[in-house]
Amino acid sequence: MSKETRVSIDKPVRSQKKSFVSLKWLLVAVPLGYLLVVFYYAVVNIFKLSVSNDNGFTLEYLAAAFTNPTYLNVLFVTIKTAIAVTAVSLILGYPIAYALVVFRKNWQRITLSVIVISLWISLLARTYSWVLVLQKDGVVNRLLQVSGLRAEPLDLLYSFLAVVIGMVHILIPFMVLNIFPVLQGIDLRLMDAAKNLGSTPASAFYRVFLPLSLPGIVSGSVIVFVNSLGYFVTPALLGGRNDMLISQLIELNVNTTFDWNFAAALSVMLLIAALCVLGLGRLLTRLVPSMPNASI
Amino acid sequence: MNKKLATVVGVIAISALTMSGCQAGDSDSASDKLVVTDYGGASSAIYKKYLYEPFEEANDVTIEVVSPTDRGKLKAMEETGNVSWDVVFEDSFWAKLAGDQGLLEKIDYDVVDADDIDPAMNSDYGVGFQSLYYTIASSAGDEDRPVSWSDFYDVQKFPGDRAMYKGIEGLLESALLADGVKKEDLYPLDVDRAFKKLDKFKPDVKVWWENGSQPAQLLDSGEVKYAMAWSARIEEGKTQGLKVENDYTNAIEWYNAWMIPKGAPNKELAMEFIDFAVSADVQADIFSELDYAPANSKAIDKLPADKRKLFDSIKSSGTTVQTDVDYWAENFDSVTARFNEWILS
């Protein structure tokens, strides 16, 4: 499949008139210029804000962010939440993506549209619906009580569990949509070949199919992880007192106490943490021999 | 080569044109447009009916509503010098705080008639518009329920989970009142004492709510037993059929105000808008539908009987705690920073 597409793209480009080909750099220059202005310029300014105030250069904000145990704990909770959400999305999303590949065309289309349509529903509405499901007299607790499994309602809402459930619900489409095309590109006959050579179905999956699907797993995980790091509304509505993520803390400093220097320092802290985790992920994928190198 | 250059120039020219187009549009219509911010939701719809639309008609202007008010955005506008808001709706104390930081225009009290407004709500930079009350809310039907803050903080006497607003507004006052401080002696707040009281209370607070609609929902679903809530949102819940009750005894009164950003495009008209908004007739119209209290004392007499009774009884009960705008303007940032750390520890 990938071979076919490559051929069909390359051919017409090569046969184009020369003047058009020489303008190809515009394709890169325009988005790059856009990013330079609206993204990198802003990031640089945030850096500046975190290390300077009216009196000039200072490290007091970064020092406060990196030494205060309360804020370090918020960073820890943020990364813990992001890892949990990524792991659960992967465990639940991979089988869905696999099923999509195996499904017949019609079912594939229906399942895919269900996944995509869920992205159209407002994040706020989806988060609030979890409040209704998880609250004390919500669906889950009523089922537990009616079925006689529990007499007292469980405290599900306003907890780490509720935050993870809510965020997985919102982010899992990104996982599925990243894994699915990769799985679709895997030649299923390879599995037959492995079995033909004496492999059990399970080991054919682990030794042939799974390694080939790694690029999808990595790109899906990276997108879900990075998105989780910046989550805001869902943890605010579903989490308890200690489930505050760093973006909520940044917002407090921007909008409530007006301490923009400190908010910038927290942003820098988040950026550094995110880069560290991504670097770690890249290192790990390098260790896997079958991993194509252009994944992150 | 020439073609290439032409394309590049074209791209730049088009993007420059679109950019300048936006700005031109903004400044051209400044003379007949007023940009107003409010908190949105049900109250914004009521303001539209009784405040924005009548003002539009009387002055032949268009009012554009931006909601919710975003303090960070206002600061960003002031720093970049690109101010597009004319009138801003915020807390009274914040008008003083932001005004002292140079973010707001001074109110021209020759234009704005504030004679009938409690001076405690006004400052050089903001005109009091409405009061909201932090009340003790509980699920309906309970005969015996807390009516004082010391009862509310006493989980032995009134067992059950609590919900509190996740912010220092009203919270520190409630803790000190619960700890036995008389309301006359509240200010300046003994912050250490308040946090000491809150330390003991923290394990019993199940939910720190951030959205005004949460308390009614939390009480109705049995998630918590008692909540510190914004009075009007509980009244709103009642009309929606939720089983909730509000008690105005010992209510903590918090003020909202209108203010004008420094360098607002339409400053004169903004001043007239504020005068209009706090006038008795307009206030009477608004607050016969909205469950907050009007700032203009003459407006109360013009309210329908049931509303008038409610606000009269709140005022005459003598238990209402008036918050100190000057204190909060001075201490909000430092106490909030402390609260944010406290709540995470």
Interface residues (C-beta under 8 A of the other chain):
Chain A: S19 S22 L23 L26 V30 N68 T70 N73 V74 V131 Q135 K136 D137 G138 D155 L157 Y158 A236 L237 G240 R241 N242 M244 L249 L252 V254 N255 T256 T257 F258 D259 W260
Chain B: K3 K4 T7 V8 V11 D70 R71 G72 K75 Q101 G167 K202 V205 K206 V207 W208 E210 N211 Q217 S221 G222 E223 F332 D333 T336 A337 N340 E341 I343 L344 S345
